[in-house]
Amino acid sequence: MGSRVHLLARRGRFYWRARLPLVLASRIGRSHFGIALRTNDRAVARRLAARATAAVETLAEAVAMTAQEPIQATDAELMEVLRELFRAIIARGEREHLFRPENHDPDAISDDDTEEEAEAKALDDPMDRAHYWRGVLVRNAFEEIRPYTQAALRRRNRATPEPEERHRSFLRMAAGVAAEAHAILAVP
């Protein structure tokens, strides 16, 4: 926030509004915050705005100092991450299904399609997605599923499972969940 005062004037009244530091914004779910200073005197408003800015900076420093390091997830929490992954895939597939046109045919790849269009249509088929995730399992290509699991763990402030064998087992289960969820979506 620095030395800015973050002062706004509207219809003769003064307001304080500022972008929140990331550590606060992520905690309260808002990027900006504002308050009415309840004065129409510019000098008073500048002093109040400077105090509000200082208070937010102090609060941000305190929150940053007390921010927890991610902790190891329990087996129950890892299973909940897998359930969340399954539900998210099913929900996304259902939404995609609802918005498809009536005569949608995922197998309708024509000769006129470019290579990119044909690939996009192929990926639109849940059975092809299921085959893809099964291939990840067969090849032990767990880097493919890692971004999804890492995001879910970060939302819970949980660290990557340790030891490495436990982490690889978790990634294997996650790829299996993705394959099975897409296979369920492929059943007419």
Helices and strands as residue ranges (DSSP letters): E 7-10, E 13-19, H 22-28, E 32-36, H 42-66, E 71-72, H 75-98, H 115-123, H 126-139, G 142-144, H 146-155, E 158-159, H 164-186
